[in-house]
Amino acid sequence: MVTIKEIKSTIAVAIAAAFGFIIALIWKDIIVGLMNMTPFKVTAPTDMTSAAIAVISAIVITVICVLGIVYISKWGGVGQK
């Protein structure tokens, strides 16, 4: 029999993983943009203003997602015995 605690734990792990994927995708764009500023061009060049805005956005999104992971983990009882 599946308990509510197990269901909450499974949901919490899935949501935390989704937040992690969001963080990874956001930072992938930042890394590609930074690579474009070097001789190793990955895609079309970008300007410094849009790169700075992207970095600030990525930091904000990362903080929000990490807080979401912590909250969801506590809600789901992940890591608790």
Secondary structure as UniProt FT lines:
FT   HELIX           4..36
FT   HELIX           48..76
FT   TURN            77..79
//
